[in-house]
Amino acid sequence: MKKLFSESMTTKRLVMIVSSFLVFAGLTGYVIYEGTKQSVTLTLNGEEQIVKTHANTVSELLSEQAIELRKEDYIKPSLKTVIKDDMNIVWKAALPVNLVIDQKETKIWTTSNTVQQFLDVQKVKVTEHDKVEPKLEASIKANMKVKIESAFQLTINVGGEEKQVWTTSTTVADFLNQQNVTLNELDRVEPALEAMVQKDSVINVTRVEKVTDVVEESVDHAVVTKKDSSLNKGTQKVLDQGQKGKVAKHFEVVLENGKEVSRTLLKTETLQESKDKVVAVGTKVQQTQVSRGSGTVANEFYVSSTAYTAYCNGCSGITSTGFNLRANPNAKIIAVDPSVIPLGTKVYVEGYGYAVAADTGRAIKGNKIDVFFATKAEAYSWGRKTVKIKILK
C-alpha cells in the first residue's frame, strides 16, 4: 500500500513539472513573439491608433486590419512599402460623389475633403458667375451630388436701359427673378415668361403705365348778328364782346418706357360757359353813285390800280360791306386797304370817275386799289396802272 502511494505521488509531480514547463515555454514564446512585432502608427480615415504587427508590407498590415482597398483610396506610404518600427501609415477611404455638370452626371470616387478640392482634382474650373451646389467650402460626404450650372451671357433691356449680364437661369421668369426685376401689371415681356433662355438671348421688359392727363382749353364763343337799319349796309358795330368758355379734357395716356404711345379722351368737363358775341349789322343802303359836285377834295395821291368783276375767280359778287355787285353791274365801287382809305369813303379815280370805297381784298394793301367793272373785257382793258385818286369830303 505504501509503495502504491509513493508511485502515485511521483506521477503527479511529473505531470506538474511537465505542465509548468509547457506554460513557461508558451509564455516565453509569446513574449518572444510579441517582442519581435513592429510598432506602427496607423491613421484610418482620420482616426489615429498604434498597432503592433509582424506584417512585412503596408498591404499586409491593412489586410490584417480587414480593410478593403479601392484604387482611388489614399495610402501613404505605398502598399509595397516594407513595414518598419515607428512607421506612420495613413489610409483614407475614397467616397462616391455624383458630379453633375450642366445636367450631365458622372459618378466619381474621391478622397478630397471639400467640394473645392474635389473640383480642383477633377480639373473642373468654375467662375464667379457659375452656380455650384453645395457651396465650395462644403465637406465631401458619401453619395453627395455636386451640381454645377455653367453661367452664360445675355442681354437684358428694362425700360430702355440695356446691359449684358451672366446667368444660370433656365426660363425668362427665373432670370428676371434672379436679376431682381419686378414686373408691374401692365408691363410687357419679350420673349414670354415661360420661354427658355440661352446664350446671347435678348430679354426686353417694356414698362407700361396708364396716367390721366387733364388739359384745359378755351372754347370760342358764338357770334350773334342783329340787323340795324340805322347803320350803313356793310358796316358793323359790336354790342357785346362776349366771353370765351373754358373746358377741361380728361385723357387716359398710355406710356411705354416713359414715352406717350396713345391718348384717349375720357370726358370733357365744362369749367366756364361761353357768352355769345353780339354784333349789329347795318342794313341802310348807301348811295353808290357819286355826283361830280358832291364834295370837295380832302386829299389826293397816286395809287397802283387793278380791275376786277363780280365773276372773277374766288369772287362771290358781294362786297365786304354787303353790296351786291351782280345785282348792280353799273355801280362804281373800288376795293381798298381800309387803313389807307376807310370803307364808305367817296373818291374820284383818274380815268374811272366818281366811286365809293366799299370793298376790300387780300392783295389790296397800302396804296393800292381794285376798280370794279361789269365785264371782264372792261377789266382786262383797264389792266394794271398807276392813277391819281382824290379823297372827297
Residue, then its C-alpha position, 0 to 999 in steps of 0.5 A: m500500500k505504501k509503495l502504491f502511494s509513493e508511485s502515485m505521488t511521483t506521477k503527479r509531480l511529473v505531470m506538474i513539472v511537465s505542465s509548468f514547463l509547457v506554460f513557461a515555454g508558451l509564455t516565453g514564446y509569446v513574449i518572444y513573439e510579441g517582442t519581435k512585432q513592429s510598432v506602427t502608427l496607423t491613421l484610418n480615415g482620420e482616426e489615429q491608433i498604434v498597432k503592433t504587427h509582424a506584417n512585412t508590407v503596408s498591404e499586409l498590415l491593412s489586410e490584417q486590419a480587414i480593410e478593403l482597398r479601392k484604387e482611388d483610396y489614399i495610402k501613404p506610404s505605398l502598399k509595397t512599402v516594407i513595414k518598419d518600427d515607428m512607421n506612420i501609415v495613413w489610409k483614407a477611404a475614397l467616397p462616391v460623389n455624383l458630379v453633375i455638370d450642366q445636367k450631365e452626371t458622372k459618378i466619381w470616387t474621391t478622397s478630397n475633403t471639400v467640394q473645392q478640392f474635389l473640383d480642383v482634382q477633377k480639373v473642373k474650373v468654375t467662375e464667379h458667375d457659375k452656380v455650384e451646389p453645395k457651396l465650395e467650402a462644403s465637406i465631401k460626404a458619401n453619395m453627395k451630388v455636386k451640381i454645377e450650372s455653367a453661367f452664360q451671357l445675355t442681354i437684358n433691356v428694362g425700360g430702355e436701359e440695356k446691359q449684358v449680364w451672366t446667368t444660370s437661369t433656365t426660363v425668362a421668369d427665373f432670370l428676371n427673378q434672379q436679376n431682381v426685376t419686378l414686373n408691374e401689371l401692365d408691363r410687357v415681356e419679350p420673349a414670354l415668361e415661360a420661354m427658355v433662355q440661352k446664350d446671347s438671348v435678348i430679354n426686353v421688359t417694356r414698362v407700361e403705365k396708364v396716367t390721366d392727363v387733364v388739359e384745359e382749353s378755351v372754347d370760342h364763343a358764338v357770334v350773334t348778328k342783329k340787323d340795324s337799319s340805322l347803320n350803313k349796309g356793310t358796316q358793323k358795330v359790336l354790342d357785346q364782346g362776349q366771353k370765351g368758355k373754358v373746358a377741361k379734357h380728361f385723357e387716359v395716356v398710355l406710356e411705354n418706357g416713359k414715352e406717350v404711345s396713345r391718348t384717349l379722351l375720357k370726358t370733357e368737363t365744362l369749367q366756364e360757359s361761353k357768352d355769345k358775341v353780339v354784333a349789329v349789322g347795318t342794313k341802310v343802303q348807301q348811295t353808290q353813285v357819286s355826283r361830280g359836285s358832291g364834295t370837295v377834295a380832302n386829299e389826293f395821291y397816286v395809287s397802283s390800280t387793278a380791275y376786277t368783276a363780280y365773276c372773277n375767280g374766288c369772287s362771290g359778287i358781294t362786297s365786304t360791306g354787303f353790296n351786291l355787285r351782280a345785282n348792280p353791274n353799273a355801280k362804281i365801287i373800288a376795293v381798298d386797304p381800309s387803313v389807307i382809305p376807310l370803307g364808305t369813303k367817296v373818291y374820284v379815280e383818274g380815268y374811272g370817275y366818281a366811286v365809293a370805297a366799299d370793298t376790300g381784298r387780300a392783295i389790296k394793301g397800302n396804296k393800292i386799289d381794285v376798280f370794279f367793272a361789269t365785264k371782264a373785257e372792261a377789266y382786262s382793258w383797264g389792266r394794271k396802272t398807276v392813277k391819281i385818286k382824290i379823297l372827297k369830303 
